[in-house]
Amino acid sequence: MGFLDAFLGKRKVAAPAATDRLFALTTAYVDLETAQGIKTRGAAGIVFQQLATADFAQILSDTEELLAGTGEETGSTVETQDDEFGYKWVIVRDDDMDDLVVSVNTVADNLSLGGYGDRILAAVFSFNDAQGKPLYLIYNYKRGNWYPFVPASGQQQRANEREFQLKAQLGGGLPFEEDIARWFPLWGIPI
């Protein structure tokens, strides 16, 4: 994209996301729940860097309206929140994993179709392990891979050993990020 394209407001349309990689969670969740005792906390979010443009705001508004409309049938609720790092979260709450994945995918699709796919950071799904401790599975849109994030007690501490265990337990069910240096922690997750 050249300077003139940017000046005239034209954007590159992002390549389609590997939605099959995102939807792999719906199948992997069966193993998470039955074999690992890991249960959804009924919340997922998609986090992105927003722009202060009218079309970006319209895409976001239309997406929220669409999710609210389908939520009447599915029981999903949707809200938005800004985090302390300046990112926008669209948060979906629903006890059904399929509904969570479809809703997150809807947000990603609408942003991508509007030319803002490059603004998407990650999708985050919230769980409790068998002992009731929180853990997250994060889908990195730029890499098209999953990785676990398990906060530990203390200020911005991670349970790395538990993260490696999750990768080993789910490695066949989800396309995991092999480069662990790219397992970025997301502190202050609002779900």
C-alpha positions in Angstrom: 0.0 0.0 0.0 1.5 3.3 -1.0 1.3 6.8 0.5 -1.5 7.8 -1.9 -3.6 4.8 -0.9 -3.2 5.6 2.8 -4.0 9.3 2.1 -7.2 8.4 0.2 -8.3 6.1 3.0 -7.7 2.8 1.2 -6.6 -0.1 3.2 -5.2 -3.5 2.4 -7.7 -6.3 3.1 -6.1 -8.7 5.5 -5.8 -12.3 4.4 -8.5 -14.5 5.8 -7.8 -15.9 9.2 -7.3 -19.6 9.7 -10.7 -20.0 11.2 -10.3 -23.8 11.3 -7.4 -23.2 13.8 -9.7 -21.1 16.0 -12.5 -23.6 15.8 -10.2 -26.4 16.8 -11.0 -25.3 20.4 -14.5 -26.6 20.1 -13.2 -30.1 19.6 -10.3 -29.8 22.0 -12.7 -28.6 24.7 -14.3 -32.0 25.0 -10.9 -33.4 26.0 -10.2 -30.5 28.3 -13.4 -31.1 30.2 -13.6 -34.9 30.3 -9.9 -35.9 30.5 -8.4 -32.9 32.2 -11.2 -31.6 34.4 -10.8 -28.1 32.9 -14.1 -26.2 32.5 -15.0 -23.0 30.8 -15.6 -20.0 33.0 -18.2 -19.0 30.4 -16.2 -16.0 29.0 -14.0 -15.2 26.0 -12.7 -12.0 24.6 -11.0 -10.7 21.5 -8.5 -7.9 22.0 -7.4 -5.4 19.3 -6.0 -2.0 18.8 -8.8 0.3 17.9 -8.6 3.3 15.7 -10.4 6.6 16.1 -12.1 6.5 12.7 -15.8 6.6 11.8 -15.7 3.4 9.8 -13.8 1.5 12.5 -16.4 2.7 15.1 -19.2 1.7 12.7 -17.8 -1.8 12.2 -17.5 -2.3 16.0 -21.0 -1.0 16.6 -22.5 -3.2 13.9 -20.7 -6.2 15.3 -21.9 -5.5 18.8 -25.5 -5.2 17.5 -25.2 -8.4 15.6 -23.8 -10.3 18.6 -26.5 -8.8 20.9 -29.2 -10.0 18.4 -27.9 -13.5 18.2 -27.4 -13.5 21.9 -31.1 -13.3 22.3 -31.3 -16.8 20.8 -28.1 -18.3 22.3 -28.1 -16.6 25.7 -24.8 -14.9 25.0 -24.1 -11.4 26.3 -21.6 -9.0 24.9 -19.7 -6.0 26.3 -16.7 -3.9 25.4 -14.0 -2.7 27.6 -10.7 -0.8 27.3 -7.8 -2.1 29.2 -5.0 -0.2 30.9 -2.7 -0.8 27.9 -5.0 1.0 25.4 -6.5 -2.0 23.8 -10.2 -2.6 23.2 -11.8 -5.9 24.3 -15.0 -7.4 23.0 -16.1 -9.8 25.8 -18.7 -12.5 25.2 -20.2 -14.5 28.1 -21.9 -17.8 27.5 -21.6 -21.2 29.0 -21.5 -22.9 25.6 -18.0 -23.2 24.1 -19.3 -23.3 20.5 -21.2 -20.0 21.1 -18.1 -18.4 22.5 -15.9 -19.4 19.5 -18.5 -18.4 17.0 -18.9 -15.0 18.6 -15.2 -14.3 18.8 -14.9 -15.4 15.2 -17.7 -13.0 14.2 -15.8 -10.1 15.7 -12.5 -11.1 13.9 -14.3 -11.6 10.6 -16.0 -8.2 10.7 -12.8 -6.4 11.6 -10.9 -8.3 8.9 -13.5 -7.7 6.2 -13.4 -4.0 7.1 -9.7 -4.0 6.5 -8.6 -4.0 10.1 -7.5 -7.6 10.6 -4.0 -6.4 11.3 -5.3 -4.6 14.4 -6.4 -7.9 16.1 -4.0 -9.1 18.8 -5.6 -12.2 20.2 -8.6 -14.2 21.3 -8.6 -15.3 24.9 -10.7 -18.1 26.4 -11.1 -18.4 30.1 -11.1 -21.7 32.1 -10.7 -23.1 35.6 -8.6 -26.2 36.1 -9.7 -29.2 38.2 -8.5 -27.3 41.3 -10.5 -24.2 40.4 -7.5 -22.2 39.4 -7.8 -19.8 36.4 -6.0 -20.5 33.1 -6.4 -19.1 29.6 -5.9 -20.4 26.1 -4.8 -17.6 23.8 -5.1 -17.6 20.0 -2.6 -15.4 18.4 -4.2 -14.2 15.1 -0.9 -13.1 13.6 0.7 -16.5 14.0 -2.5 -18.6 13.7 -1.5 -20.6 16.8 -2.6 -21.3 20.3 -0.7 -21.1 23.6 -1.6 -21.4 27.3 -1.3 -18.7 29.8 -1.5 -19.7 33.5 -1.1 -16.8 36.0 0.6 -17.8 39.3 0.3 -16.1 42.7 2.3 -12.9 42.9 2.6 -9.8 40.8 2.7 -10.7 37.1 4.0 -14.3 37.7 3.4 -17.2 35.4 3.1 -21.0 36.1 5.4 -22.0 33.3 5.5 -25.7 34.3 1.7 -25.8 34.1 1.7 -24.1 30.7 4.1 -26.8 29.4 1.8 -29.5 30.9 -1.2 -28.0 29.1 0.7 -27.9 25.8 1.7 -31.6 26.2 -1.9 -32.6 27.1 -3.5 -30.7 24.3 -0.7 -30.5 21.7 -2.5 -32.9 19.4 -5.9 -31.2 19.7 -4.8 -27.6 19.1 -2.2 -26.1 16.7 0.1 -24.8 19.4 2.8 -22.2 19.0 6.1 -24.0 19.0 8.2 -21.0 19.7 7.6 -20.5 23.5 9.2 -17.1 23.3 6.0 -16.1 21.5 3.8 -17.2 24.5 3.1 -13.7 25.5 1.4 -13.1 28.8 -1.7 -10.9 28.8 -1.9 -9.3 32.2 -5.1 -7.8 33.4 -7.4 -10.0 31.2 -10.9 -8.7 31.9 -12.6 -12.2 31.7 
